[in-house]
Amino acid sequence: MTKYFGQFGGQYTGEVLKPALLELENAFLHILPSELFQKEYSMLLRDYVGRPTPLYFAENTTKDLKGAKVYIKLEGLANTGAHKINNALGQVLLAKKMGKKRVIAETGAGQHGVATAAAAAKLGLSCEVFMGEIDVIRQQPNVFLMKQYGAKVTTVTDGTKTLKDAVNRTLKEWANCSDYTLYILGSALGPYPYPDIVRTFQQIIGQEIKKEILSREGRIPDMLIACCGGGSNSIGTFTPFINDSVSLVAVEAGGRNKDIGNHAVRMNGNGKLGIIEGYKSFFIQSDEGQVLPTHSISAGLDYAGIGPELAFLGQKGRIKFESATDEEVLNAYQYFARKEGLLFAMESAHAAAYALRIVPKLTKEAIVCITMSGRGDKDIFITAKALYADEWKKFLKREGA
Ligand SMILES: *Cc1c(COP(=O)(O)O)cnc(C)c1O
């Protein structure tokens, strides 16, 4: 089995976690591929998640941009509003088949926590989500949703009180209770076997794109575009096409500008090789290995590290890495709302923003597919504040009174 992608990946954890990771590896290799598991997972994807999600021909955009034909994969129409449910549901089902009674998860923006809490509710496991104190304050709507799904949300007050402290706390917790608990990890990163597990559960995105586009166009697209935080929706989109002649573009958070603390671009020479949270990859860090602050208008793309397989494929040149700024992202969000009646999540709008740049430069024969990893309803506190500051502030003030 792959423990490394080139020099990236691995399993850099303390000895106390090794038995739990070995048990998970066994479940990944033997339970997950079994017919019984696959049958139940497929049924859940169909009836509970709502798969296959549509591959939508963006006719108005195609006409307007006068370049390539544009398709959009609507992961935002999946239950809970984003692709994260594909993975959360798969891992929670795996936990159940492993005989576990409880799942735990880390969450930053809260999207993975919400997906895990929903999946645990559906499958009847108890769920505890660890979240940094600062994120708990910033992401109240998602804290509320997790509680509605019956999860316990535990505030982490260690260190910087954000995602990386939540990850450390969850790993520590897991080491103490792995006999009845599984750690549900949210992106294509962390120690082996997590990057492989997450890719396995997310490649349904690319598989569905391939099947649908073949039946409609008789051929595969020329370019696939997906946003890239940890990298789960992008690796899920790209994996079924990795050996095809298709250009693969992952879009990182360009933020406000190129200064440290104002973006979350890890590739193209911005990140440094390091080992953090159990895996080796590029991280936005100082020469001393201290993780540095990041920024993005999208809470899901402001992570300092990148999944090891993405880093590897990027270094090899198989995946091209681009970035989009906060401003471009807001423009793309408004463009697709007005042109297509589609509300992109701020994360996914990074892919949309790059599409707006590249599509007019391509020929009419070309086909481009954008992955809309999530829908933008969740972002109203960010988008409304950015676009209609005065009205929104008045509204919040009135509600608070
Ligand atoms: C979390 C999230 C992302 C970023 O995570 P990846 O692992 O890079 O996919 C992107 N889009 C949405 C809607 C998210 O919730």
The ligand as a Gaussian input file, in Angstrom:
#p B3LYP/6-31G(d) Opt

LIG

0 1
 C      -14.112000      22.280000       3.209000
 C      -14.497000      22.761000       1.892000
 C      -13.546000      22.897000       0.855000
 C      -12.076000      22.668000       1.042000
 O      -11.713000      21.357000       1.338000
 P      -11.045000      20.383000       0.299000
 O      -10.609000      19.243000       1.161000
 O       -9.900000      21.076000      -0.353000
 O      -12.085000      19.968000      -0.684000
 C      -13.990000      23.292000      -0.396000
 N      -15.283000      23.579000      -0.624000
 C      -16.227000      23.479000       0.346000
 C      -17.639000      23.815000       0.008000
 C      -15.865000      23.064000       1.632000
 O      -16.808000      22.960000       2.580000

